[in-house]
Amino acid sequence: MLKADPRKNVAEWISMLLNAPLVASYAFIILAFAKRSSPFFGLISVVFATIIPLGFTYYLLKRGKISDYYASNRETRLLPFAGATLSYLLGTVTLFVTRAPFIMTALMFCYFSNTLTMMLINFRWKISIHASGITGPTTAVVYELGPNMVPLFLLLVPVAWARLKLKAHSLQQVLAGASLTIAITWLQLEILLNYVL
């Protein structure tokens, strides 16, 4: 009888606790506190960046449209991507209209555009959303709060290990998700915060 691999259980817990929608909440709450903004903006962010995407994913799972919470099968990822993209877009508009701190509005827009980018890539290749979900918000936190926040990028290490351990992604897919997201998030924040918002 084969023994259960405890490392696989650890990998599953890491994947769950550090999945993209939950990390979004952590980042928005950090930024809301850092900007001493109204809790209202944190609530808006959590609703559009976490609750709606997770709720829609749960709906798709119950309807049998996806096989698991992470939509592991590349061919079934379009609907979760589309639902999350729409939620992020609505969140961006809501934060902008309610005059949330610019960094929060900009990060929500980055979630919209980054997810759209990942969705387009997914038509041909299964890029890592977990890696993207860690590095995107971390990039925003570092951008806004400075180099003291750089150690947060170390969260990518356990996430990468977990996705590789679970055979959910190759190393190339993890590295691509991380590096591409860091680059485009930083670029968008530069443009949005210096020339748009």
C-alpha positions as CSV (number, residue, x, y, z in Angstrom):
1,M,0.0,0.0,0.0
2,L,1.4,3.4,-1.1
3,K,1.8,6.0,1.6
4,A,0.4,9.4,1.1
5,D,3.0,12.0,0.3
6,P,2.7,14.7,3.1
7,R,4.6,17.1,0.8
8,K,1.7,17.0,-1.6
9,N,-0.7,18.0,1.1
10,V,1.6,20.9,2.0
11,A,1.7,21.9,-1.7
12,E,-2.1,21.8,-1.9
13,W,-2.4,24.1,1.2
14,I,0.1,26.5,-0.3
15,S,-1.8,26.6,-3.6
16,M,-5.0,27.3,-1.8
17,L,-3.8,30.0,0.6
18,L,-1.7,31.8,-2.0
19,N,-4.1,31.5,-5.0
20,A,-4.6,34.7,-7.0
21,P,-8.0,35.9,-5.6
22,L,-6.9,35.5,-2.0
23,V,-3.6,37.2,-2.6
24,A,-5.5,40.1,-4.2
25,S,-7.3,40.7,-0.9
26,Y,-4.0,40.7,1.1
27,A,-2.5,43.3,-1.3
28,F,-5.5,45.6,-1.4
29,I,-5.8,45.5,2.4
30,I,-2.1,46.3,2.8
31,L,-2.5,49.3,0.4
32,A,-5.7,50.5,2.0
33,F,-4.0,50.6,5.4
34,A,-0.8,52.1,4.0
35,K,-2.8,54.9,2.4
36,R,-4.9,55.4,5.5
37,S,-8.0,55.2,3.3
38,S,-11.6,54.4,4.2
39,P,-12.3,50.7,4.8
40,F,-15.0,51.2,2.1
41,F,-12.3,51.1,-0.6
42,G,-10.8,47.9,0.9
43,L,-14.3,46.3,0.9
44,I,-14.9,47.3,-2.8
45,S,-11.5,45.8,-3.7
46,V,-12.1,42.5,-1.9
47,V,-15.6,42.2,-3.5
48,F,-14.4,42.7,-7.1
49,A,-10.9,41.1,-6.8
50,T,-11.7,38.1,-4.6
51,I,-15.3,37.4,-3.7
52,I,-16.8,37.7,-7.3
53,P,-14.0,35.7,-9.0
54,L,-14.1,33.0,-6.4
55,G,-17.9,32.9,-6.4
56,F,-18.0,32.6,-10.2
57,T,-15.4,29.8,-10.1
58,Y,-17.4,28.0,-7.5
59,Y,-20.5,28.3,-9.8
60,L,-18.6,26.9,-12.7
61,L,-17.3,24.1,-10.6
62,K,-20.8,23.2,-9.4
63,R,-22.1,23.3,-13.0
64,G,-19.4,21.0,-14.2
65,K,-17.8,23.6,-16.5
66,I,-14.4,23.1,-14.8
67,S,-12.9,20.1,-13.0
68,D,-11.4,21.9,-10.0
69,Y,-11.0,25.4,-8.4
70,Y,-7.9,26.1,-10.4
71,A,-9.3,25.1,-13.8
72,S,-6.3,22.9,-14.3
73,N,-7.3,21.8,-17.7
74,R,-6.2,24.6,-20.1
75,E,-9.1,24.1,-22.4
76,T,-11.6,25.0,-19.6
77,R,-9.9,28.2,-18.4
78,L,-11.7,30.6,-20.7
79,L,-14.8,31.1,-18.6
80,P,-13.0,31.6,-15.3
81,F,-10.7,34.1,-17.1
82,A,-13.6,35.9,-18.7
83,G,-15.5,36.2,-15.4
84,A,-12.5,37.4,-13.5
85,T,-11.6,39.9,-16.2
86,L,-15.1,41.4,-16.2
87,S,-15.1,41.6,-12.4
88,Y,-11.7,43.4,-12.4
89,L,-12.9,45.9,-15.0
90,L,-16.1,46.7,-13.0
91,G,-13.9,47.0,-9.9
92,T,-11.6,49.5,-11.6
93,V,-14.5,51.6,-12.7
94,T,-16.1,51.5,-9.2
95,L,-12.8,52.5,-7.5
96,F,-12.2,55.3,-9.9
97,V,-15.8,56.7,-9.6
98,T,-15.6,56.5,-5.8
99,R,-12.2,58.2,-5.7
100,A,-10.2,55.5,-4.1
101,P,-6.5,55.9,-3.7
102,F,-4.9,55.9,-7.1
103,I,-2.7,52.9,-6.3
104,M,-5.7,50.8,-5.5
105,T,-7.5,51.8,-8.8
106,A,-4.3,51.2,-10.7
107,L,-3.7,47.8,-9.2
108,M,-7.3,46.8,-10.0
109,F,-6.7,47.9,-13.6
110,C,-3.6,45.8,-13.6
111,Y,-5.6,42.8,-12.5
112,F,-7.9,43.4,-15.4
113,S,-5.2,43.8,-18.1
114,N,-2.9,41.1,-16.7
115,T,-5.7,38.6,-16.6
116,L,-6.7,39.5,-20.1
117,T,-3.1,39.0,-21.2
118,M,-3.0,35.6,-19.4
119,M,-6.3,34.6,-21.0
120,L,-4.9,35.3,-24.5
121,I,-1.7,33.4,-23.8
122,N,-3.8,30.5,-22.5
123,F,-5.2,29.9,-25.9
124,R,-1.8,28.5,-26.9
125,W,0.0,27.8,-23.6
126,K,-0.8,27.1,-20.0
127,I,1.0,29.9,-18.2
128,S,1.0,29.9,-14.3
129,I,-1.7,32.0,-12.8
130,H,-0.5,31.2,-9.3
131,A,2.9,32.8,-10.1
132,S,1.2,35.7,-11.8
133,G,-1.1,36.1,-8.8
134,I,1.8,36.4,-6.4
135,T,4.0,38.7,-8.4
136,G,1.4,41.2,-9.7
137,P,0.2,42.5,-6.4
138,T,3.7,42.2,-4.8
139,T,5.0,44.4,-7.6
140,A,2.3,47.0,-6.8
141,V,3.1,46.9,-3.1
142,V,6.8,47.3,-3.7
143,Y,6.1,50.1,-6.2
144,E,4.0,52.0,-3.7
145,L,5.7,51.2,-0.4
146,G,9.3,50.9,-1.5
147,P,12.2,48.4,-1.4
148,N,11.5,47.3,2.2
149,M,8.6,45.3,0.6
150,V,10.9,43.4,-1.8
151,P,11.2,40.3,0.5
152,L,7.5,39.7,-0.3
153,F,8.7,38.3,-3.7
154,L,10.1,35.3,-1.7
155,L,6.5,34.1,-1.5
156,L,7.0,33.0,-5.1
157,V,9.4,30.3,-3.9
158,P,6.8,28.2,-2.0
159,V,4.2,28.8,-4.7
160,A,6.5,27.7,-7.5
161,W,7.5,24.6,-5.4
162,A,3.8,23.8,-4.8
163,R,2.8,24.1,-8.5
164,L,5.8,22.0,-9.6
165,K,5.1,19.4,-6.8
166,L,1.5,19.1,-7.9
167,K,2.6,18.8,-11.5
168,A,0.2,21.7,-12.3
169,H,2.9,23.5,-14.3
170,S,6.4,23.2,-15.7
171,L,9.2,25.4,-14.4
172,Q,9.0,27.4,-17.6
173,Q,5.3,28.1,-17.1
174,V,5.9,29.3,-13.6
175,L,8.9,31.6,-14.5
176,A,7.0,33.0,-17.5
177,G,3.9,33.8,-15.3
178,A,6.1,35.6,-12.7
179,S,8.5,37.5,-15.0
180,L,5.9,38.6,-17.5
181,T,3.6,39.8,-14.7
182,I,6.3,41.8,-12.9
183,A,7.3,43.5,-16.1
184,I,3.9,44.5,-17.3
185,T,2.6,45.4,-13.9
186,W,5.5,47.8,-13.2
187,L,5.1,49.3,-16.7
188,Q,1.4,49.9,-16.2
189,L,1.8,51.4,-12.8
190,E,4.4,53.8,-14.2
191,I,2.0,54.9,-16.9
192,L,-1.1,55.0,-14.8
193,L,0.2,56.8,-11.8
194,N,2.4,59.3,-13.6
195,Y,0.4,60.1,-16.7
196,V,-3.2,58.9,-16.3
197,L,-4.6,59.0,-12.7
